[in-house]
Amino acid sequence: FFYAVVYTIWLKRWTAQNIVIGGLAGALPPVIGWAAATGQAPLDAWILCAIIFMWTPPHFWALSLYTSEDYAAAGVPMLPVTAGAAVTRRQIWIYSLFLIPVCLAPVATGLGGAAYLAVAALGGAVFLLLAWRVRQGRAGDAADPRVTDGLYDVKAAARDARNLFAYSILYLTLLFATLLGEHLLGGAAPGLPGGLT
């Protein structure tokens, strides 16, 4: 209900902060799954939720920088449409600065081990580099930065946003895959629900 109605039907067309507020809908599955498996929602579940929540704005705003014409045509008030590309690039950078420390939090609680630390830290450094390139670049300044109808075919000014968008998917996947791998192989402290430790 939160995702389909509150986020998709209401927030998406009502506010430019749709991604920030609605991001919680996409971030809650680890908490819901953990509670369903164990009957509890411990700190580790909320940390996983926080990772997804902080990851969502830079991920979607990077996409929106090179598809802003589509959002405008559909009447969706994404940040580049309502506040401009420069504001969006700055917000991507700010959220990225908060994202990386949150991604390191599972190490502090014992949910993540050495392999997770390496992936979160090194992958986080790459994330920050790509976000900085977006911050310093001109992605979204052109009226329609796309060259063709392909999602990844963009003009030179939008490549940094496209690269951050694509990398953000890889980064989140690697974080969660590494957590799972460590727990399946016994490389991190017990903690995952449902007998995955």
Beta strands, then each sheet from edge to edge (+ up, - down):
end
